[in-house]
Amino acid sequence: MMCGNCCAFQNDYYFYVMRKIIGVASGGFTAEREISKKSGQVVFNILLDSSYECYQIDIALDQWTVEDAAGNHYPIQKGRFGFTIDGEEKQFDCIVNMIHGAPGENGQFGGYLEMLNIPHSSCPADVAALTYNKRDCLAVASAMGIPTAKRYRLNQGETISLDAIENKVGFPCFVKANRAGSSFGVYKVYDKKELQPAIEKAFEEDHQLLIESALEGREITVGVLEWKNDVHVLPITEIISENDFFDYQAKYEGKSTEITPAQLPIEWETSAKTMAKQLYIQMGLKGISRSEFIFQDGVPHLLEINTIPGMTLQSVIPQQAEAAGISLLNLLLGVIETSLAKKA
């Protein structure tokens, strides 16, 4: 017969050995690396209050490392995406992907994890590759009946016709690096003389550009996620930038006012939420996504889809979760549990 103390010890032992190991991946290879690290740190700190065994993962060009809560570092064994502590091999049960930009948001990292059969919080690799490519994403959205701005595609090395660009999108317009986030490589252009310099600067960020007509109207962002076995749309946030548009300063340096929940006419709110949910389902998005829209004549026009939204203290998704009455811990636990369930 087993004594009570032995039973308690046995229960503690089984709890310990059965704890899921969760990795919070951040960093990456682009100009968004530092923002990603901030997002990853916030998520890691929150998950320390969970029952999971949690580690931070830094994905850099020169090395991949794991860090525990005490600040100890261990190299990643890339063949299995695991690590070793004091001779004990550790294997991740699930990865919370907080890598903004490449290789996290463009599907490369997700594809690697999928090859190893490791669940992760972001959308499938092929879907991530699509949404990270602004031009292709908008083309697919347009085919689904989602309104978008007029756009022009330009690749480095092609002949630049300023007249053709003006005729297609007009002024003002936006010149955007096609595969970048956090408003890196985005320039607002008011007339033809500003166009060539903006194109040259945007090519420093990516060799593919998207040039769009500038939509004038109220700008919103809509968070969507799988929540309790359903696709759930979070309260909408309206963005009012102090700058000319929602640029890096507006996003991360306090140069904007963010109103959550947005005070919109009910028909505007309904149409935006319907479109965001439609995009999530029909494009095969997973985890948390954030779709950006501008209202023109009362109609939401899609700007872009962010499949790994920021989780810094200035980020929108935490605001939307709070407005929905969902703690950030419960939000993250829901995403992790949904990811784990797909493997089961």
SVG drawing of the C-alpha trace seen along z (x, -y; Angstrom):
<svg xmlns="http://www.w3.org/2000/svg" viewBox="-25 -67 53 69">
<polyline fill="none" stroke="black" stroke-width="0.4" points="0.0,0.0 1.4,-3.4 1.5,-6.2 0.0,-9.6 3.5,-11.2 4.5,-8.7 1.3,-9.4 2.0,-13.1 5.6,-12.5 4.4,-10.3 1.9,-12.9 4.6,-15.6 6.9,-13.3 4.4,-12.6 3.5,-16.3 7.2,-17.1 8.0,-14.5 4.8,-15.2 5.2,-19.0 5.1,-20.2 8.2,-22.1 7.3,-25.3 9.8,-27.4 9.2,-31.1 11.1,-31.9 12.2,-35.4 14.9,-37.4 15.2,-36.6 17.2,-37.9 15.6,-41.3 15.3,-44.9 12.4,-43.7 14.8,-41.6 14.8,-43.9 11.0,-44.3 10.7,-40.5 13.0,-40.2 10.8,-42.5 7.7,-40.6 9.3,-37.3 10.4,-38.6 6.9,-39.7 5.4,-36.4 8.1,-34.4 7.6,-36.4 3.8,-35.8 4.2,-32.1 6.4,-31.7 3.2,-31.9 1.9,-28.8 2.3,-25.1 4.6,-24.7 8.3,-24.4 9.3,-27.5 12.4,-28.6 13.4,-31.5 14.8,-30.8 17.0,-33.3 17.1,-32.6 20.0,-34.6 22.0,-34.3 25.1,-33.0 23.6,-30.8 20.4,-29.5 20.4,-29.4 18.0,-28.5 17.8,-30.6 16.2,-29.5 14.6,-31.7 17.9,-32.0 19.7,-33.4 21.7,-30.2 22.3,-29.6 22.3,-26.3 23.0,-25.7 20.1,-24.4 20.7,-21.0 19.2,-21.8 18.8,-18.2 16.0,-17.7 15.4,-21.3 16.2,-20.4 18.9,-21.0 20.7,-19.4 20.9,-20.5 23.3,-18.6 23.2,-15.6 19.4,-15.5 18.0,-15.9 15.1,-18.3 12.7,-18.3 10.2,-21.1 6.5,-20.1 5.4,-23.4 6.9,-26.6 5.3,-30.0 6.6,-31.8 7.3,-35.5 9.8,-36.0 8.6,-39.1 10.0,-39.1 12.2,-36.3 12.5,-33.4 9.4,-33.4 6.8,-35.3 7.6,-34.2 7.1,-30.5 10.7,-29.3 10.8,-28.6 7.4,-27.1 8.3,-24.8 11.3,-23.6 9.2,-22.9 6.6,-21.1 9.2,-18.9 10.2,-17.9 6.6,-17.5 6.8,-20.1 3.6,-22.1 3.9,-25.9 1.6,-28.8 1.7,-30.4 0.0,-29.5 1.2,-26.8 4.4,-27.5 2.7,-27.9 0.1,-30.3 2.8,-32.3 4.7,-32.6 1.6,-33.9 0.6,-36.5 4.2,-37.8 4.2,-38.6 2.0,-41.7 1.4,-41.7 0.4,-38.0 -1.7,-38.3 -3.7,-41.3 -4.2,-39.5 -5.7,-36.5 -7.8,-38.7 -9.1,-40.6 -10.1,-37.3 -12.1,-36.6 -14.0,-39.8 -12.1,-41.8 -11.7,-45.5 -8.1,-46.7 -6.3,-49.8 -5.1,-50.2 -1.6,-48.7 1.5,-48.5 4.2,-45.8 7.9,-46.7 11.0,-44.5 14.6,-45.7 16.2,-45.7 13.0,-46.4 12.5,-49.6 10.9,-52.2 8.1,-54.1 7.1,-57.0 4.3,-57.8 2.9,-54.3 2.9,-54.3 1.2,-57.6 -1.4,-56.5 -2.1,-53.3 -2.2,-54.5 -2.1,-58.3 -0.8,-60.6 -0.5,-60.4 0.7,-56.8 2.7,-54.4 5.9,-52.8 6.4,-49.6 9.0,-46.9 6.9,-43.9 8.3,-41.5 8.9,-43.6 7.0,-44.5 6.8,-47.2 6.6,-49.8 10.2,-49.3 10.7,-50.3 7.4,-52.2 7.3,-55.7 4.3,-58.0 4.8,-59.9 2.9,-63.1 4.1,-63.8 6.2,-62.5 9.5,-64.1 9.4,-62.2 8.7,-58.8 12.1,-57.8 13.9,-58.5 11.3,-56.6 11.6,-53.6 15.4,-53.6 15.1,-53.7 12.5,-50.9 14.8,-48.7 17.3,-48.8 14.8,-46.7 13.6,-44.3 14.1,-43.8 10.3,-43.6 8.1,-46.6 4.4,-47.2 3.2,-50.7 -0.4,-51.5 -2.8,-54.4 -3.1,-56.1 -6.5,-55.4 -7.8,-58.3 -10.1,-57.3 -10.3,-55.8 -7.7,-53.0 -8.4,-49.9 -6.8,-46.7 -8.7,-43.5 -7.3,-40.5 -8.6,-37.0 -7.7,-33.7 -9.0,-30.2 -10.5,-30.3 -12.4,-27.5 -12.9,-25.5 -14.2,-28.5 -12.8,-31.4 -13.0,-34.4 -12.7,-38.1 -11.3,-40.4 -12.6,-43.9 -11.4,-46.3 -8.8,-48.9 -8.8,-52.2 -5.4,-53.8 -5.0,-57.5 -1.4,-58.4 0.2,-61.6 2.5,-61.1 1.5,-61.0 0.6,-57.3 1.0,-54.4 4.8,-54.2 7.4,-52.8 7.3,-55.8 3.5,-55.5 3.6,-51.8 6.4,-51.6 7.3,-55.1 3.9,-56.4 3.2,-58.6 -0.4,-57.3 -3.6,-57.0 -5.1,-53.5 -8.8,-53.3 -10.0,-49.8 -12.8,-49.0 -13.1,-51.3 -16.1,-53.6 -17.5,-52.7 -20.9,-52.6 -22.3,-49.2 -22.4,-48.4 -18.8,-49.3 -17.8,-47.1 -19.8,-44.2 -18.3,-44.4 -14.7,-44.7 -15.1,-41.7 -16.8,-39.7 -13.9,-40.3 -11.3,-39.6 -12.9,-36.3 -13.4,-35.4 -9.7,-36.0 -8.7,-33.9 -10.8,-30.9 -10.4,-31.0 -6.7,-31.7 -6.1,-29.0 -4.6,-31.2 -3.8,-29.8 -2.8,-31.2 -3.3,-35.0 -3.6,-37.2 -4.2,-40.9 -5.7,-42.4 -5.3,-46.0 -8.1,-48.0 -8.9,-51.6 -12.5,-52.7 -13.1,-54.5 -16.7,-55.6 -17.7,-53.3 -16.2,-50.2 -13.1,-48.5 -10.2,-48.1 -7.5,-45.6 -4.0,-46.9 -2.2,-43.8 -2.4,-40.7 0.1,-40.2 0.4,-36.6 2.7,-37.1 1.4,-40.3 3.6,-42.2 3.3,-41.4 5.3,-44.3 3.8,-46.6 2.8,-48.9 1.2,-46.3 -2.4,-46.1 -3.3,-42.5 -2.8,-42.7 -5.2,-45.8 -7.8,-43.8 -7.5,-40.8 -8.1,-43.0 -11.1,-44.6 -12.5,-41.1 -12.0,-40.2 -9.3,-37.7 -6.0,-37.9 -2.9,-37.7 -1.9,-34.5 -5.2,-32.8 -4.9,-34.1 -1.4,-32.5 -2.5,-29.3 -5.4,-29.0 -3.1,-29.4 -0.7,-26.8 -3.4,-24.3 -4.9,-24.7 -1.5,-24.1 -0.9,-21.0 -4.3,-19.6 -3.5,-19.6 -0.7,-17.1 -2.8,-14.8"/>
</svg>
